[in-house]
Amino acid sequence: MRANFLQRYLGFTAFGESHGEAMGIVIEDIKPNIDFPYKEVEEALAKRRPASSLYASGRREPDRFHVLSGVFEGKTTGMPICIVVYNKDARAEDYLALRDIFRPGHADYSWYQKFKIIDWRGGGRASGRETISRVIAGSMLDDYLKPIEVVTYPLSIGEMSVTTIDQEFSQKNELKWSDSSNYQELTTYLDRIQAEKDSVGGIVQCEINNIKAGLGDPVFEKLDANIAKAILSIGGVKGIEFGDGFQLASILGSESNDQMSTAGFISNHQGGILGGVSSGNTIRFRVAIKAVPSIGKAQKTIDINGNEKQIEIQGRHDICLIPRILPVIEAMIKLSLADAIAYQKLIAGENLDLKDYREAIDKIDEDILLALLRRMKISEAIGEYKKENNITIENKEREKELLAALHEKARILGLNTDLVSELWAKIIAESKRRQ
Ligand SMILES: Cc1cc2nc3c(=O)[nH]c(=O)nc-3n(C[C@H](O)[C@H](O)[C@H](O)COP(=O)(O)O)c2cc1C
């Protein structure tokens, strides 16, 4: 399975390990002659980088990106784009003492059970450093997504909650905290957590403004389902709730329905998505992020030989992921939205150029191939069944009936019946061969 390939509007393969040579992405299918968004990529990477914060990992990475291919004189050429960020401040020796020991709360144990090998240097691909690729990809969509605005901010960190939202203040502090009245209390709290060699999680609120109604494709590509998957794929994210979320389960229909007037929705309990499709109301959801697993406090665990161990994790780790995860959440939202918008454009036939038409044709051809494959698999199963039950493979009568039914359907659809006969003769011949 291509689990590091994100098949979206901007299909890309992400690669790299925390303490390997580099992190990066390869985008294979991009339109030519687009101005490469150097500034946007740089700004997004700067937002994700651990600040010179007391509560962020002490790893100091410049996170400069290098475009290795696919861009000439500032414009995309239509050829594969490869972007890398070299790992400059990786200190694999920090992890030597832990190389055979599973860190509680981290991915070590389950990944080892799955792959029977783990890159113990900083968690390899389970490290938060993997999110560099997501942030690069998301920042390439800013132009495409205009005028949509994505806003994310913490509602809580550990036991502390914001009581007011002051976006200006949040831009001025390293925790992106939007409440000046208890910021001091928050830093005192985090200092205590740090002194106790522990960590905390928190809740992030996300809002998507200026969003059109109609995005999202029922039933398996619903917008909320796709956003949820995108967000839950970020390490450390443990929950997502749209609108009033879990509270919707305990309030009445008369309280939770968003009533309407000619001016639009009167409230927004549902979070801007109805039936998996954006309603035009602000999309609003909250994300639950767990406490950073790597802590200095003593913990019980086992090693790969099943021996009990006690560990106190050293290394350089975030105390709280919240400020660093905000740009990653934004990137994943952008990727989900771009996908939904591109699909909606195809459906509505809006602003399509030759590449969009070709993309649509490619998708249909792929569907035809998949349908053929399914047909052949079923033919094989029928063959087995016939053999077991001593039924002859050839059944001319049924073939005639099927062809007549297909001709009838083709006529209704306005398709050429000769073409249907020709295709069907080839398909039936292959099916018989497989039986
Ligand atoms: C931006 C970012 C930074 C992270 N930094 C750390 C870290 O310094 N130490 C750590 O143990 N986990 C860190 N994590 C969390 C782990 O990657 C994550 O908990 C781990 O892969 C296990 O996955 P799970 O929590 O989703 O189950 C970070 C995650 C993100 C998104």
The ligand as an SDF file (V2000), in Angstrom:
LIG
                    3D

 31 33  0  0  0  0  0  0  0  0999 V2000
    4.9490   18.7040   15.1980 C   0  0  0  0  0  0  0  0  0  0  0  0
    5.0680   17.5200   16.1020 C   0  0  0  0  0  0  0  0  0  0  0  0
    6.1180   17.4530   17.0210 C   0  0  0  0  0  0  0  0  0  0  0  0
    6.2410   16.3420   17.8580 C   0  0  0  0  0  0  0  0  0  0  0  0
    7.2830   16.3130   18.7650 N   0  0  0  0  0  0  0  0  0  0  0  0
    7.4170   15.2300   19.5810 C   0  0  0  0  0  0  0  0  0  0  0  0
    8.5020   15.1590   20.5240 C   0  0  0  0  0  0  0  0  0  0  0  0
    9.3180   16.0660   20.6310 O   0  0  0  0  0  0  0  0  0  0  0  0
    8.5810   14.0560   21.3010 N   0  0  0  0  0  0  0  0  0  0  0  0
    7.6830   13.0110   21.2230 C   0  0  0  0  0  0  0  0  0  0  0  0
    7.7870   12.0490   21.9450 O   0  0  0  0  0  0  0  0  0  0  0  0
    6.6390   13.0890   20.3730 N   0  0  0  0  0  0  0  0  0  0  0  0
    6.4720   14.1480   19.5450 C   0  0  0  0  0  0  0  0  0  0  0  0
    5.4190   14.1950   18.6740 N   0  0  0  0  0  0  0  0  0  0  0  0
    4.3540   13.1650   18.7760 C   0  0  0  0  0  0  0  0  0  0  0  0
    4.7100   11.8490   18.1750 C   0  0  0  0  0  0  0  0  0  0  0  0
    5.0970   12.0000   16.8360 O   0  0  0  0  0  0  0  0  0  0  0  0
    3.5130   10.8890   18.2790 C   0  0  0  0  0  0  0  0  0  0  0  0
    2.9560   10.9370   19.5450 O   0  0  0  0  0  0  0  0  0  0  0  0
    3.9370    9.4640   17.9660 C   0  0  0  0  0  0  0  0  0  0  0  0
    4.2270    9.3320   16.5960 O   0  0  0  0  0  0  0  0  0  0  0  0
    2.8570    8.4200   18.3190 C   0  0  0  0  0  0  0  0  0  0  0  0
    1.7090    8.6190   17.5470 O   0  0  0  0  0  0  0  0  0  0  0  0
    0.2710    8.8630   18.2030 P   0  0  0  0  0  0  0  0  0  0  0  0
    0.4830    9.8300   19.3260 O   0  0  0  0  0  0  0  0  0  0  0  0
   -0.5500    9.4750   17.0960 O   0  0  0  0  0  0  0  0  0  0  0  0
   -0.2680    7.5650   18.6710 O   0  0  0  0  0  0  0  0  0  0  0  0
    5.2870   15.2780   17.7980 C   0  0  0  0  0  0  0  0  0  0  0  0
    4.2430   15.3480   16.8510 C   0  0  0  0  0  0  0  0  0  0  0  0
    4.1140   16.4590   16.0260 C   0  0  0  0  0  0  0  0  0  0  0  0
    2.9730   16.5120   15.0540 C   0  0  0  0  0  0  0  0  0  0  0  0
  1  2  1  0
  2  3  1  0
  2 30  2  0
  3  4  2  0
  4  5  1  0
  4 28  1  0
  5  6  2  0
  6  7  1  0
  6 13  1  0
  7  8  2  0
  7  9  1  0
  9 10  1  0
 10 11  2  0
 10 12  1  0
 12 13  2  0
 13 14  1  0
 14 15  1  0
 14 28  1  0
 15 16  1  0
 16 17  1  0
 16 18  1  0
 18 19  1  0
 18 20  1  0
 20 21  1  0
 20 22  1  0
 22 23  1  0
 23 24  1  0
 24 25  2  0
 24 26  1  0
 24 27  1  0
 28 29  2  0
 29 30  1  0
 30 31  1  0
M  END
$$$$
